[in-house]
Amino acid sequence: MAGRRILLVEDSSTMRRMISTLLKDEGYEVDTAVDGKDGLTKTREQRPELVLSDYEMPEMDGPTLCRAIKEDKDLRSTPVLLLTTLAETQNKLTGLDAGADDYIQKPKSPDEIKELFARIRAHLRIADLLTALAERNFLLEAAHKKLNFELELARKVQLALMPRPPKPRGVLRMAVRYTPANQLGGDVYDIYRLENNRLGILVADVSGHGVNSAMLSGMVKALAAPLTIAVMEPGELLAGLDVAGEQFFPEGYFCTGFYLIADEETGLLRYAGVGHPPGIIVGPSGTRTLQSNPGLLGVGMVDGTAGGSDRLAPGESLILYTDGLPDAMDPSDVLFGEERLTTMLQAHHGANPNEILDLVEQAVTKHTAPGRPSDDINIVVLQYPV
């Protein structure tokens, strides 16, 4: 504790000299003030590491000085110890309620002097710990701000990689909506303009969410793009994506996927899915689903990639989505569910693609309130208008 700076506030010149001498003999650097008003001025100017103040003083007493120090945001961490000859409980409560860190009887014996020094050392150690904690909090806050800035930048980059629906070349209309659970998500979609007015649509969901999943979702896009040109059937593309992804996916990571090729002029669909929620077609004639095969992509263990075909008729809409939608839970852990989704879609099958997305988003928001979905939600709507 040698060299630590203490301000002694004492109106008695005799007591001031005695305590000051004792403190200096212990190795402390000591400055003095003659009353509370003088003590407050010197505390603000000199920033001592600890203030040792008398309780009863003219101009400004010890509790008033203590309160002024603790109300100053730049000084409030300074330990203030009140010295007094007043032993009544009410005086102690007044001093402690004013913010004093300790309330000590003025020393009259060697043992009491030792106790005073011990308490000073204890409060300086506490002050040191608080200072170290404040410095670490400052560093953590700075690191947190930097991380948030970088995550926000990454989020903007990720969203920029999600394509807008292309300009229609036939009767089909499309809308998409991607809502990550965090700043970065693991869901991904892509749209490919193929020859003969055909449209390739990929929806995939990488396990987890956050930075790792976001990076892998970008990898899925990069791996899938050349496959859309090289292969003809959706099942073949997913099989190729599984084999290619196995080289890049770390252990414990995988993805599900649904890929379809839509004829923009006729509404004909060829599709395949692996481990992914089924596509839902709704329209005036009712509801049907486009089922996925079991399995996982990116682990080299696809259990079948056989696909199917269907055709959108006028007035029908196809909805592709990731499992964050049906898995969204309310505060009682009740899932939004595919049945609720299908019922809602059928009730509003005449809405346009963007209206359908708005209705789904509103329903999920209402279901999960006051919380929010815990997983990414990615929805693609493909519609053959009436």
C-alpha positions, -999 to +999 in steps of 0.1 A: +000+000+000+031+023+001+026+054-019-012+053-020-028+087-019-052+095+009-070+127+016-076+134+054-105+157+061-104+168+098-113+202+114-092+195+145-056+206+139-043+183+167-062+152+153-052+161+118-015+162+126-017+130+146-036+109+120-016+124+092+017+115+109+005+079+115-006+075+079+027+089+065+046+065+089+027+037+072+040+049+038+009+067+025+010+100+006-013+122+027-030+155+019-053+173+043-084+194+043-097+215+072-135+208+067-160+192+043-161+220+019-123+221+016-123+183+013-148+182-016-127+208-035-095+188-030-112+155-038-123+170-072-089+185-079-066+158-066-086+126-071-073+108-040-075+070-038-093+071-005-110+099+016-107+096+054-131+122+069-142+134+103-180+131+110-186+164+128-172+195+110-183+231+103-193+243+068-199+207+056-200+176+079-188+142+070-221+127+058-228+157+036-193+154+021-197+117+015-231+123-002-216+149-025-187+126-035-210+096-042-234+118-063-205+128-085-202+102-113-165+109-116-159+105-079-184+079-067-160+050-068-137+067-043-138+050-010-150+073+019-144+063+055-159+083+083-140+088+115-160+097+146-163+097+184-201+093+180-210+057+187-248+061+185-265+038+160-284+067+144-251+084+136-238+053+120-270+049+099-268+085+088-232+081+077-238+048+059-270+060+043-250+090+029-228+064+010-199+059+034-180+028+027-171+024+064-178+040+098-148+039+122-142+052+158-113+076+160-083+055+172-072+059+209-050+029+213-023+010+193-048-018+185-074+007+173-047+023+151-039-011+136-076-017+130-078+017+112-049+007+089-064-027+083-097-012+072-079+013+049-060-015+033-092-035+028-110-007+012-081+001-011-080-035-022-118-034-029-112-001-049-085-018-069-108-047-077-135-024-088-111-004-109-099-036-125-135-047-131-144-014-147-113-016-170-123-051-180-159-041-186-146-012-207-126-037-228-154-061-230-178-034-241-153-022-268-149-058-280-187-063-279-192-031-300-166-043-325-182-077-327-216-062-332-202-040-359-186-069-377-217-091-373-239-063-387-216-059-416-217-097-422-255-096-419-257-070-447-233-090-468-254-122-462-287-105-471-271-090-502-263-125-513-300-134-511-313-127-546-345-108-554-371-127-574-362-123-611-385-105-635-412-129-646-408-145-681-442-163-680-473-166-658-456-175-625-450-149-598-427-152-568-420-136-534-394-145-508-388-136-472-358-144-450-358-137-413-327-148-394-331-156-357-299-137-349-278-113-369-266-142-391-286-171-401-281-206-415-310-207-439-303-200-476-322-198-508-312-192-544-329-186-577-315-197-611-328-186-645-325-217-667-330-221-704-364-225-720-380-202-694-375-225-665-367-214-630-346-233-605-353-226-568-332-239-540-342-237-503-317-251-478-313-251-440-279-255-424-280-269-389-278-243-362-276-205-367-249-179-362-215-174-377-206-210-385-240-218-401-239-185-420-205-194-435-217-229-444-249-215-460-227-194-483-208-226-491-241-243-501-249-215-525-214-217-540-216-255-544-251-255-558-247-229-585-226-249-610-248-280-604-279-262-617-262-260-651-245-294-651-275-315-641-311-317-652-331-333-624-336-319-589-327-352-572-294-352-591-286-317-579-292-327-543-271-358-546-243-337-560-247-312-533-245-339-507-212-353-521-197-318-526-208-306-491-192-336-474-158-321-482-165-288-464-190-295-436-173-299-402-183-328-380-217-323-365-229-300-393-254-309-421-282-293-440-316-301-455-326-290-489-355-287-514-349-280-551-374-276-578-375-265-615-406-246-625-417-239-660-427-203-660-450-207-689-469-238-680-466-241-642-450-276-644-429-284-614-401-310-610-389-313-575-369-332-549-361-327-512-339-343-486-347-340-449-367-308-456-402-298-447-427-306-476-437-279-500-474-269-497-497-262-526-529-243-518-556-232-541-594-232-548-594-270-551-577-276-517-543-285-504-516-310-514-479-314-504-446-320-522-428-345-500-391-347-492-370-378-490-354-387-456-318-380-450-293-352-445-271-333-470-234-327-465-226-360-447-225-383-477-255-404-465-284-392-486-312-418-483-327-414-518-330-384-541-360-395-561-382-366-569-416-360-583-436-337-605-467-315-602-483-286-619-495-253-605-530-245-618-544-210-621-551-197-586-527-220-569-496-211-548-466-232-537-450-224-504-415-236-496-401-230-461-375-240-436-384-257-403-380-225-383-416-217-394-435-247-380-411-250-351-418-215-338-430-218-303-453-197-281-445-190-244-460-224-235-437-242-259-466-250-283-453-253-319-468-231-347-470-264-366-476-275-402-513-280-396-518-244-384-497-232-414-517-252-439-551-241-425-540-205-426-527-208-462-558-224-474-580-197-458-561-171-478-552-189-510-564-160-531-539-136-517-509-125-538-474-138-529-464-108-508-497-108-490-492-145-482-458-137-467-472-108-446-500-131-433-476-158-423-452-134-406-481-118-387-494-152-376-460-163-364-454-130-346-487-133-328-481-169-319-446-163-304-454-130-286-440-116-264-410-136-276-397-143-311-389-174-331-357-191-320-347-203-354-342-188-389-373-186-411-370-187-449-402-187-471-405-188-509-440-184-525-445-193-561-479-185-576-499-191-608-523-161-606-558-165-618 
